[in-house]
Amino acid sequence: MACLFFTLIVGLFVLYSASGQNLTRVYGQGINIIVALSFMWAAANVAPNQLERIALPLYTLGVLLLIAVALFGAVSHGARRWLSLGITQIQPSELMRIAMPMMLAWYFSKREGKPAMADFAIGGLLLLVPVALIIKQPDLGTAILIGASGFYILFLAGLSWKLLLGGAIAFAASTPLLWSSLHDYQRRRIEILLDPTQDPLGAGYHTIQAIIALGSGGIAGKGWIKGTQAQLDFLPERSTDFIFAVFGEEFGLLGNALLLVLFSLIILRGLIIASQAQSTFTRLLAGSITLTFFTYAFVNMGMVSGILPVVGVPLPLISYGGTSMVTLCLSFGILMSIQTHKKLVAS
């Protein structure tokens, strides 16, 4: 996992520039990383069979907490995502990032061989319930990531290509209905994706400034702490969702290529662990964790470069934030556990 640690170090350097050389923010991210690595170490020391035993209770707890959020959750900035516990608040949707793939991996591990159509229908329902609750909050970015983690389990479990094609056709056919069910700001994001210049100082501002930053970086970039879009405060959310634009402006195409190589090596290692896993549960779980990490990176880079709508997904291991960092490192800890305990069993 040398690539993982190197990427975290790169993230601290980029954050220092993106935050306007704010050492307090960098120190805060350093603490986030230490806490996240502690969770990763703890997860790495939990045997996969123990994870399998807690999959159903953890999923059930997550769904109950999401229902509690819908009924009693605290509203902040127009969204109901947090549940107050008196002395603190929790965001149950973050729990589902781990619980969802664990639950579906457990479910299909109990159906060795080729799962029946009814099994995939039940798996789809298990996925749909928390995703629908999270969309209602609304939190489209988290819903996409959790939906992707569950879809990868269904795919790796043997979901038919015919069903995938049929689902794609059904999705296309239901687009008008889905469009009408979106919130105004979500529809606006899609409209801005098609033409950000229609509101250059409003909804399209983020996308336009990010594209300018990426383009101005050129081949080799402007240099660390020398990116004008970030340093002159043109680029919004530059420490979180749009930190990739800061990186691209300062390190250029070559820097972006290096970052893609780091991400690719992490993904490749995860897929190797999945391919060598010794049980259906660990194979499905490792595959889903790895491909969800890919989705994290792809969605963030896509929205920053203007090919996907802005959905509030951070750049993994780079963006500032404690919750996403802990969730990611916890997932990597599970991957380490799958690999380590495979070796122990083999010996």
C-alpha positions in Angstrom: 0.0 0.0 0.0 2.9 2.3 -0.7 0.9 4.1 -3.4 -1.8 4.8 -0.8 0.6 6.5 1.6 2.3 8.4 -1.2 -1.1 9.7 -2.4 -2.0 10.9 1.1 1.3 12.9 1.2 0.6 14.4 -2.2 -2.8 15.4 -0.9 -1.3 17.3 2.0 0.9 19.3 -0.4 -2.0 20.1 -2.6 -4.2 21.0 0.3 -1.5 23.5 1.6 -1.7 25.3 -1.7 -5.5 25.0 -2.1 -6.2 26.4 1.3 -4.0 29.5 0.7 -1.1 28.1 2.8 -3.3 27.5 5.8 -1.2 25.4 8.1 -4.1 24.9 10.5 -6.2 23.3 7.8 -3.2 21.0 6.8 -2.7 20.0 10.5 -6.4 19.3 10.7 -6.2 17.0 7.6 -3.1 15.4 9.2 -5.2 14.5 12.2 -7.9 13.2 9.9 -5.4 11.0 8.2 -4.0 9.6 11.5 -7.5 8.8 12.7 -8.4 7.2 9.4 -5.2 5.1 9.4 -6.1 3.9 12.9 -9.4 2.7 11.6 -7.6 1.1 8.7 -5.3 -0.7 11.0 -8.2 -1.9 13.2 -10.1 -3.2 10.1 -7.0 -4.9 8.8 -6.9 -7.0 12.1 -10.5 -8.1 11.9 -10.9 -11.5 10.2 -13.2 -11.6 7.1 -15.4 -14.2 8.7 -16.1 -11.8 11.6 -17.0 -9.1 9.0 -19.4 -11.6 7.4 -21.1 -12.2 10.8 -21.8 -8.5 11.4 -22.9 -7.7 7.8 -26.7 -8.2 8.4 -26.8 -6.4 11.8 -24.8 -3.5 10.4 -27.0 -3.1 7.4 -30.1 -3.3 9.5 -28.8 -0.7 11.9 -27.9 1.6 8.9 -31.4 1.4 7.4 -33.0 2.1 10.8 -30.8 5.1 11.3 -31.7 6.4 7.8 -35.4 6.0 8.6 -34.7 7.9 11.8 -33.0 10.7 9.9 -36.1 10.9 7.6 -38.4 11.3 10.6 -36.3 13.2 13.1 -33.1 14.3 11.4 -31.6 17.8 11.8 -32.1 20.1 8.8 -29.0 22.0 7.6 -28.7 24.1 4.4 -32.0 22.6 3.2 -30.9 19.0 3.6 -31.9 16.5 6.3 -28.8 14.3 6.6 -27.8 14.3 10.3 -29.2 12.6 13.3 -28.7 14.3 16.7 -27.6 12.1 19.6 -27.5 14.9 22.2 -23.8 15.4 22.6 -23.0 14.8 18.9 -24.5 14.3 15.5 -24.0 11.4 13.1 -24.5 11.0 9.4 -25.9 7.4 8.9 -25.4 7.5 5.1 -21.7 7.2 5.7 -22.2 3.9 7.6 -24.0 2.5 4.5 -20.9 3.0 2.4 -19.4 0.0 4.3 -22.6 -1.8 5.3 -24.2 -1.9 1.8 -21.4 -3.9 0.0 -20.9 -6.1 3.1 -24.7 -6.9 3.2 -24.9 -7.8 -0.5 -21.7 -9.8 -0.4 -23.0 -11.7 2.6 -26.4 -12.3 0.8 -24.8 -13.7 -2.4 -22.2 -15.7 -0.4 -25.1 -17.7 1.0 -26.2 -18.5 -2.6 -23.2 -20.4 -3.9 -23.3 -21.4 -7.6 -25.4 -19.4 -10.0 -27.9 -17.1 -8.2 -31.5 -17.2 -9.4 -33.4 -14.2 -10.8 -35.2 -13.9 -7.5 -31.9 -13.5 -5.7 -31.0 -10.6 -7.9 -34.4 -9.1 -7.4 -34.0 -9.3 -3.6 -30.5 -7.9 -3.9 -31.8 -5.0 -5.9 -34.4 -4.3 -3.3 -31.8 -4.4 -0.5 -29.9 -1.8 -2.5 -32.8 0.4 -3.5 -34.1 1.0 0.1 -31.1 2.8 1.5 -30.3 4.6 -1.8 -33.9 5.9 -2.0 -33.7 7.1 1.6 -30.4 8.9 0.9 -31.7 10.5 -2.3 -34.6 11.9 -0.3 -32.3 13.7 2.2 -31.2 14.8 -0.5 -27.6 13.6 -0.9 -27.1 12.6 -4.5 -23.3 12.2 -4.3 -23.5 9.7 -1.5 -26.4 7.9 -3.1 -24.4 7.5 -6.3 -21.4 6.0 -4.4 -23.6 3.6 -2.4 -25.6 2.6 -5.4 -22.4 1.9 -7.3 -21.0 -0.2 -4.5 -24.2 -2.3 -4.5 -24.3 -2.6 -8.3 -20.8 -3.9 -8.4 -21.8 -6.7 -6.1 -24.7 -7.6 -8.3 -22.5 -7.5 -11.4 -19.7 -9.6 -9.8 -22.3 -12.1 -8.5 -23.2 -12.9 -12.1 -25.9 -10.4 -13.1 -26.9 -11.2 -16.7 -25.9 -8.8 -19.5 -29.5 -9.1 -20.8 -30.8 -7.7 -17.5 -28.2 -4.9 -17.6 -29.3 -4.0 -21.1 -32.9 -4.2 -20.2 -32.2 -2.0 -17.1 -30.4 0.6 -19.3 -33.4 0.7 -21.7 -35.9 1.0 -18.8 -33.8 3.8 -17.3 -33.7 5.7 -20.6 -37.5 5.2 -21.0 -38.1 6.5 -17.4 -36.0 9.6 -17.9 -38.9 12.0 -18.0 -40.3 10.6 -14.8 -36.9 10.7 -13.1 -36.4 14.3 -14.3 -39.7 15.4 -12.7 -38.7 13.8 -9.4 -35.4 15.6 -9.2 -35.0 18.7 -7.0 -34.7 22.0 -8.7 -31.0 22.3 -7.9 -30.4 18.8 -9.2 -32.1 19.6 -12.5 -30.1 22.8 -12.7 -26.9 20.9 -12.3 -27.7 18.8 -15.4 -28.7 21.8 -17.4 -25.4 23.5 -16.5 -23.5 20.4 -17.5 -24.8 20.8 -21.0 -24.0 24.5 -21.2 -22.3 26.1 -18.2 -22.1 29.4 -20.0 -25.9 29.9 -19.6 -25.2 31.0 -16.0 -21.5 31.9 -15.8 -21.8 33.8 -12.5 -24.2 31.5 -10.9 -24.7 27.7 -11.3 -22.1 27.4 -14.0 -19.4 29.3 -12.2 -17.9 26.2 -10.5 -17.5 24.3 -13.8 -16.2 27.2 -15.8 -13.5 28.1 -13.3 -12.5 24.5 -12.9 -12.1 24.1 -16.7 -10.1 27.3 -16.9 -7.8 26.1 -14.1 -7.2 22.7 -15.7 -6.6 24.2 -19.1 -4.2 26.9 -17.8 -2.0 24.2 -16.3 -0.8 23.1 -19.7 1.7 20.3 -19.9 3.9 20.9 -16.9 1.7 23.2 -14.8 2.4 26.6 -13.2 4.2 25.2 -10.2 3.3 24.5 -6.6 1.5 27.5 -5.0 1.6 29.4 -8.3 -1.9 28.5 -9.7 -3.7 31.8 -10.3 -7.3 30.4 -10.2 -6.8 29.0 -6.7 -4.4 31.6 -5.2 -6.5 34.6 -6.5 -9.7 33.0 -5.1 -11.5 32.4 -8.4 -11.9 28.7 -7.8 -14.6 27.7 -5.3 -14.5 24.7 -3.0 -10.9 24.4 -3.9 -10.0 22.4 -0.7 -12.7 19.8 -1.1 -14.7 19.0 -4.3 -12.6 21.0 -6.7 -9.1 20.3 -5.4 -8.4 18.3 -8.6 -8.6 21.6 -10.5 -5.9 23.1 -8.2 -3.7 20.1 -8.7 -4.2 20.2 -12.5 -3.4 23.9 -12.7 -0.2 23.6 -10.6 1.2 20.4 -11.9 -0.3 20.2 -15.4 -1.0 17.2 -17.6 2.1 15.4 -16.3 1.0 15.8 -12.7 -2.5 14.6 -13.6 -0.9 11.6 -15.4 1.1 10.8 -12.2 -2.0 11.0 -10.1 -3.9 8.7 -12.5 -1.0 6.2 -12.3 -1.2 6.2 -8.5 -4.9 5.7 -8.5 -4.6 3.0 -11.2 -2.0 1.1 -9.1 -4.3 1.2 -6.0 -7.2 -0.1 -8.1 -5.0 -2.8 -9.7 -3.8 -4.0 -6.3 -7.4 -4.1 -5.1 -8.5 -6.2 -8.1 -5.6 -8.6 -7.6 -6.7 -9.1 -4.0 -10.3 -9.7 -5.2 -9.2 -12.2 -7.7 -7.2 -14.1 -5.1 -9.8 -14.1 -2.4 -10.7 -17.5 -1.1 -14.5 -17.1 -0.5 -17.4 -15.6 -2.4 -18.0 -13.1 0.4 -14.4 -11.8 0.3 -14.2 -11.8 -3.5 -17.4 -9.8 -3.9 -16.6 -7.4 -1.1 -13.0 -6.7 -2.3 -14.2 -6.2 -5.8 -16.9 -3.8 -4.8 -14.6 -1.8 -2.5 -12.0 -1.4 -5.3 -14.5 -0.5 -8.1 -16.2 2.0 -5.7 -12.9 3.7 -5.2 -12.6 3.9 -9.0 -16.1 5.5 -9.0 -15.0 8.1 -6.4 -12.1 9.2 -8.5 -13.9 9.0 -11.9 -17.0 11.0 -10.7 -14.9 13.8 -9.1 -12.5 14.2 -12.0 -15.5 14.0 -14.4 -17.4 16.8 -12.6 -14.3 19.0 -12.3 -13.5 18.6 -16.0 -17.1 19.3 -17.1 -18.1 15.9 -18.4 -20.3 15.0 -15.4 -22.7 17.2 -13.3 -21.5 18.6 -10.0 -22.7 16.1 -7.3 -20.5 16.9 -4.3 -18.1 13.8 -4.5 -14.6 14.6 -3.1 -11.4 13.4 -4.7 -10.4 10.3 -2.7 -7.3 10.6 -0.5 -6.7 14.2 -1.7 -9.7 16.4 -0.7 -10.0 17.8 2.7 -12.4 16.0 5.0 -12.5 13.5 7.9 -15.6 11.4 7.2 -14.7 10.4 3.6 -11.1 9.8 4.7 -12.1 7.5 7.5 -14.6 5.6 5.2 -12.0 5.1 2.5 -9.2 3.9 4.9 -11.7 1.6 6.6 -12.4 0.1 3.2 -8.7 -0.3 2.5 -8.3 -1.9 5.9 -10.9 -4.5 4.9 -8.9 -5.2 1.7 -5.8 -5.7 3.8 -7.6 -8.1 6.1 -8.8 -10.1 3.1 -5.3 -10.3 1.7 -3.6 -11.0 5.1 -6.0 -13.7 6.3 -5.8 -15.4 2.9 -2.1 -15.8 3.4 -2.6 -17.1 6.9 -5.1 -19.7 5.7 -2.8 -20.7 2.8 0.1 -21.4 5.1 
